[in-house]
């Protein structure tokens, strides 16, 4: 059963690399995040269905988790060395955290009807951190080539 799971997960990763490992996926997602975080507050949905407590924290978690995941997938496709890949993954995580913090200040000072929320920064960091961890587990150790000459 574990062999089936391993094979299935590798097929899924190969599918992700093929379709989302190109530069357009993380760039488009970054642009979408930027647009969503700079929308004026009066343009955000105000229907009762969007009044779920702390729902915006879940949205921040997802936005920054996918941000890190897509950029790490792109790095994985481009960087054949696992050690360098780990360094790039950490850089992606750090940029995501900085981006989240900066965007909260942009919302506070420049976007009408938007506020600074420390909870949003924490949700951004947790989402980015979870994605960083998943990428380190699933993508960091897989080598593109088997030319290292080491066995076992």
One Martini backbone bead per residue (centre of mass of N, CA, C, O) as a GRO file, in nm:
protein
  152
    1UNK     BB    1   0.056   0.064  -0.020
    2UNK     BB    2   0.305   0.256  -0.001
    3UNK     BB    3   0.386   0.232  -0.299
    4UNK     BB    4   0.134   0.360  -0.412
    5UNK     BB    5   0.158   0.631  -0.270
    6UNK     BB    6   0.432   0.709  -0.383
    7UNK     BB    7   0.354   0.695  -0.682
    8UNK     BB    8   0.120   0.897  -0.667
    9UNK     BB    9   0.284   1.139  -0.557
   10UNK     BB   10   0.483   1.154  -0.797
   11UNK     BB   11   0.269   1.209  -1.012
   12UNK     BB   12   0.171   1.475  -0.890
   13UNK     BB   13   0.442   1.624  -0.899
   14UNK     BB   14   0.481   1.600  -1.204
   15UNK     BB   15   0.229   1.759  -1.275
   16UNK     BB   16   0.306   2.019  -1.131
   17UNK     BB   17   0.571   2.069  -1.283
   18UNK     BB   18   0.452   2.083  -1.568
   19UNK     BB   19   0.215   2.316  -1.507
   20UNK     BB   20   0.356   2.496  -1.244
   21UNK     BB   21   0.688   2.524  -1.314
   22UNK     BB   22   0.638   2.785  -1.436
   23UNK     BB   23   0.656   3.129  -1.426
   24UNK     BB   24   0.349   3.207  -1.457
   25UNK     BB   25   0.229   3.102  -1.193
   26UNK     BB   26   0.376   3.279  -0.974
   27UNK     BB   27   0.323   3.551  -1.108
   28UNK     BB   28   0.013   3.544  -1.111
   29UNK     BB   29  -0.018   3.503  -0.806
   30UNK     BB   30   0.128   3.758  -0.716
   31UNK     BB   31  -0.065   3.951  -0.858
   32UNK     BB   32  -0.322   3.859  -0.713
   33UNK     BB   33  -0.230   3.928  -0.429
   34UNK     BB   34  -0.179   4.227  -0.480
   35UNK     BB   35  -0.465   4.297  -0.562
   36UNK     BB   36  -0.619   4.193  -0.309
   37UNK     BB   37  -0.442   4.375  -0.100
   38UNK     BB   38  -0.532   4.661  -0.272
   39UNK     BB   39  -0.811   4.664  -0.211
   40UNK     BB   40  -1.060   4.827  -0.122
   41UNK     BB   41  -1.274   4.775   0.139
   42UNK     BB   42  -1.543   4.845  -0.036
   43UNK     BB   43  -1.478   4.586  -0.244
   44UNK     BB   44  -1.550   4.391  -0.043
   45UNK     BB   45  -1.727   4.154   0.072
   46UNK     BB   46  -2.064   4.185   0.266
   47UNK     BB   47  -2.187   3.932   0.299
   48UNK     BB   48  -2.287   3.701   0.529
   49UNK     BB   49  -2.093   3.466   0.422
   50UNK     BB   50  -1.831   3.666   0.497
   51UNK     BB   51  -1.885   3.655   0.834
   52UNK     BB   52  -1.674   3.472   0.915
   53UNK     BB   53  -1.477   3.411   1.157
   54UNK     BB   54  -1.156   3.466   1.044
   55UNK     BB   55  -1.156   3.429   0.727
   56UNK     BB   56  -0.917   3.615   0.645
   57UNK     BB   57  -0.699   3.428   0.763
   58UNK     BB   58  -0.744   3.196   0.568
   59UNK     BB   59  -0.679   3.357   0.315
   60UNK     BB   60  -0.390   3.430   0.392
   61UNK     BB   61  -0.287   3.146   0.423
   62UNK     BB   62  -0.342   3.064   0.125
   63UNK     BB   63  -0.197   3.283  -0.033
   64UNK     BB   64   0.094   3.222   0.099
   65UNK     BB   65   0.109   2.920   0.048
   66UNK     BB   66   0.091   2.931  -0.261
   67UNK     BB   67   0.319   3.121  -0.311
   68UNK     BB   68   0.542   2.932  -0.203
   69UNK     BB   69   0.473   2.678  -0.366
   70UNK     BB   70   0.516   2.795  -0.654
   71UNK     BB   71   0.807   2.901  -0.618
   72UNK     BB   72   0.928   2.626  -0.532
   73UNK     BB   73   0.853   2.475  -0.786
   74UNK     BB   74   1.017   2.650  -0.975
   75UNK     BB   75   1.289   2.599  -0.839
   76UNK     BB   76   1.289   2.292  -0.870
   77UNK     BB   77   1.299   2.294  -1.184
   78UNK     BB   78   1.573   2.485  -1.200
   79UNK     BB   79   1.718   2.326  -0.947
   80UNK     BB   80   1.934   2.049  -0.919
   81UNK     BB   81   2.037   2.130  -0.634
   82UNK     BB   82   1.945   2.063  -0.317
   83UNK     BB   83   2.099   2.277  -0.154
   84UNK     BB   84   2.010   2.521  -0.322
   85UNK     BB   85   1.708   2.474  -0.296
   86UNK     BB   86   1.692   2.530   0.009
   87UNK     BB   87   1.785   2.821  -0.010
   88UNK     BB   88   1.555   2.916  -0.194
   89UNK     BB   89   1.320   2.836  -0.012
   90UNK     BB   90   1.397   3.033   0.214
   91UNK     BB   91   1.379   3.287   0.044
   92UNK     BB   92   1.083   3.260  -0.027
   93UNK     BB   93   0.980   3.270   0.260
   94UNK     BB   94   1.103   3.548   0.334
   95UNK     BB   95   0.957   3.709   0.114
   96UNK     BB   96   0.670   3.643   0.206
   97UNK     BB   97   0.688   3.771   0.483
   98UNK     BB   98   0.767   4.054   0.389
   99UNK     BB   99   0.524   4.098   0.205
  100UNK     BB  100   0.308   4.078   0.428
  101UNK     BB  101   0.409   4.314   0.599
  102UNK     BB  102   0.409   4.538   0.387
  103UNK     BB  103   0.104   4.512   0.308
  104UNK     BB  104  -0.007   4.606   0.580
  105UNK     BB  105   0.114   4.892   0.559
  106UNK     BB  106  -0.020   4.967   0.297
  107UNK     BB  107  -0.308   4.942   0.404
  108UNK     BB  108  -0.284   5.152   0.632
  109UNK     BB  109  -0.166   5.410   0.443
  110UNK     BB  110  -0.302   5.359   0.119
  111UNK     BB  111  -0.576   5.199   0.176
  112UNK     BB  112  -0.893   5.223   0.162
  113UNK     BB  113  -1.059   5.065   0.423
  114UNK     BB  114  -0.789   4.964   0.555
  115UNK     BB  115  -0.608   4.751   0.782
  116UNK     BB  116  -0.406   4.674   1.040
  117UNK     BB  117  -0.307   4.321   1.102
  118UNK     BB  118  -0.146   4.095   1.289
  119UNK     BB  119  -0.311   3.840   1.210
  120UNK     BB  120  -0.232   3.849   0.909
  121UNK     BB  121   0.069   3.806   0.945
  122UNK     BB  122   0.047   3.535   1.088
  123UNK     BB  123  -0.105   3.392   0.858
  124UNK     BB  124   0.113   3.432   0.648
  125UNK     BB  125   0.339   3.281   0.803
  126UNK     BB  126   0.198   3.010   0.832
  127UNK     BB  127   0.144   2.954   0.533
  128UNK     BB  128   0.441   2.974   0.447
  129UNK     BB  129   0.550   2.758   0.648
  130UNK     BB  130   0.390   2.516   0.551
  131UNK     BB  131   0.487   2.523   0.258
  132UNK     BB  132   0.786   2.502   0.322
  133UNK     BB  133   0.769   2.226   0.458
  134UNK     BB  134   0.647   2.070   0.222
  135UNK     BB  135   0.872   2.133   0.019
  136UNK     BB  136   1.100   2.002   0.182
  137UNK     BB  137   0.975   1.716   0.171
  138UNK     BB  138   0.891   1.686  -0.151
  139UNK     BB  139   1.141   1.863  -0.313
  140UNK     BB  140   1.441   1.875  -0.200
  141UNK     BB  141   1.558   1.562  -0.241
  142UNK     BB  142   1.502   1.556  -0.529
  143UNK     BB  143   1.675   1.450  -0.801
  144UNK     BB  144   1.750   1.504  -1.136
  145UNK     BB  145   2.015   1.347  -1.093
  146UNK     BB  146   2.248   1.043  -1.086
  147UNK     BB  147   2.573   1.171  -1.071
  148UNK     BB  148   2.712   1.136  -0.779
  149UNK     BB  149   2.803   0.816  -0.715
  150UNK     BB  150   2.616   0.740  -0.492
  151UNK     BB  151   2.528   0.498  -0.244
  152UNK     BB  152   2.285   0.435   0.001
   0.00000   0.00000   0.00000
